[in-house]
Amino acid sequence: MKLLTLISSIVVLSSLTSCQSGKPNPCADMPPYKGSAAFEQMKSLVGKWSANSPMMGKVNTEFRVIAGGSVVEETFERGTPMEMLSVYHDVNGRLMMTHYCMLRNQPRMQLTKSTANSLTFDFVPTPGLNAAKEMHMHGATYTFIDANHLQMEGVSWKDGKPAPCGPPLIFTRK
């Protein structure tokens, strides 16, 4: 009886491992994701960056590509009370941004202007966010100075009008 149980266990375990090792990865055959020109420009930022802020001292941000190459994720001040996340992706060929803010809201923005060296995002209606009353990020401009320097300028909004956001920051690639 013990021998029969042992043989049965070996057969079951063998079949489980063979199922796992023989499965092809369906994503392996997918072509690389090619986004809009603005999305591809955002992908060029992959890596770690730092800047000196007159209000906060040294600040850090990091860009990485996720979701099969279709999303750029930016994490600002990882591991601190100021940690925020911005996610960039194309919708019908147009670059969009969702900013997960330390103000506990998630404003959405879309690309409204692009040049060879800059991208400007402006607020679009966002479910659950009352733009006329809540303070939130209302826009941003990213200026690509060169491969290792990026200027970020945010636009804050409070009580339905622009509010101070601080000076633009010049980030240097680490």
N, C-alpha and C positions, 0 to 999 in steps of 0.2 A: 504494500500500500504506500509506504514511504517512497519507494522507487517510482511509482506511478505519479505521485504528487510532484516529485522532483522533475520528472520528465515533462509533465504538463506545465509546470512553472517555466522551465527553460523554453518550451515551444512558444508560450505566450509572450515572454520577454523578447525572444528573438523576433517575433512578428511585429512587436511594437517598435523596436529599434530599426527594423528594415523599412517600416512605413515612414519614419522620420527622415532617414538618410536618403531615401530615394525620391523624395518630392522635389520637383523643379521649382525654382523661384519665379513666379509669374511676373515680377517686376524687373527681373534681370534682362528681359527682352524689350523693355520700354525704351523708346528713343529718349535722348536727353531733352529736358524741358527747355524751350526757347521762348522767353517772354518778350514783352514790349521792350523798346530801346531803353526806356526809363527803368524798367525792372532790371535789365541787364546792367545798367549803370549802378543800381543799388547793390547788385551782387558783387561789384568790384570792391565794395567796402568790407568784405569778409575779413575778420580779424579783430584784434583788440586795439583800442584807441584811448588816449587820455588828453585832458585839457585842464587849464587852470581857470577856475571861475572866481571872479572877484567876490561872489557871495558865498561860495561853498568850498573854496580851495581846490585841490586836485580832484577831478572827477574822471570816471572811466565809463566807457561804453564798449559793447562787443556786438559784432554782427556775425551771423552765421546763416547758412542756407539749410532749409529743412523741407520736409514734405515732398520728397522726390525732386527737389530743385525748384519747386513752384512757389516757395515762400522765403522771404528774408526776415529773420527775426533779429531785433535789436534789443539788448538788455542793458539798461542804463543803471549804473551804481548797484550791481549785483550784490546781494547779501547785506544791504543797508536799509534803513527806514525810507530812503529815497528811491529804492529800487522801482523801476518802471519798465514796461515792455511795450515795444512798438512792433507791429507785424505789417509787412508790405507784401502785396500780391496783386496780380492782374485780375480784373473783371472785364470781360469782353474787350481785352486789349488795352485797358486803361488802368494805370497804377493806382491802387488804393492803399490806405494806411488806417490801421486801428491802433489807437494809443491806450494802453492799459495804465492808467494814471494813479499816482499815489493819492490823488484827490478822490479816489474811489469811483471814478467814472471811466467810460470807454469811448471817447469821441472818435468818430470816423471821419476821415478826410480823403479827398481825391486829388490827384494831380491836376492842377489847373494851368500850370505854365512849366515848360521845360526848354532849356537851352543846352548848348554843348557842355556847359559846366555847372548848371544849376537845375534843381527840381523844387517847385513850389506846390505845397499842398494846402487846400482850404477845406474848412468844415462842411460836411453834408449832414442833413438830418439824421439823428442817431436815436434809435428807440431807447426810451428810458432816461434820456438826458434833456432837461429843459434848458436850452441854450440861452433863453432870456433871463434866467434866474441863477443857474449854477455856474460857478467858476469852472473853467475847463480849457484845455488846449484847443485852440481854434484854427491853427495853421502852423506851418513850418516851411522854412526854406533851407535846403542843403546846397551849399556851394562847394564844388569839387575844385579846390585850389590846385592840387597836383595829386599824384598817386599816394602821397603820404600825409596830406593835410586836407582837412575838411572843416568848413565853417557851418555851424548849425545855428539857426535863428528861429526861436519859437514865437508864436503869437498866443497870448492868453486872452481870455474873455471872461468878464464878470458883469452881472446885471445887464446883459445884452449889449455890452460895448467893450472895446479893447481895454486891457488892463496890463500893468507892468509885468514883464516876463524876464527881465534881466538882459544883459548885453549878449550879442552873439558870442558863441564859443568857438575857438579854433582848436580842433582835435588833431593830434599827431598820432600816426600809426605806430604801435609799439613794435 
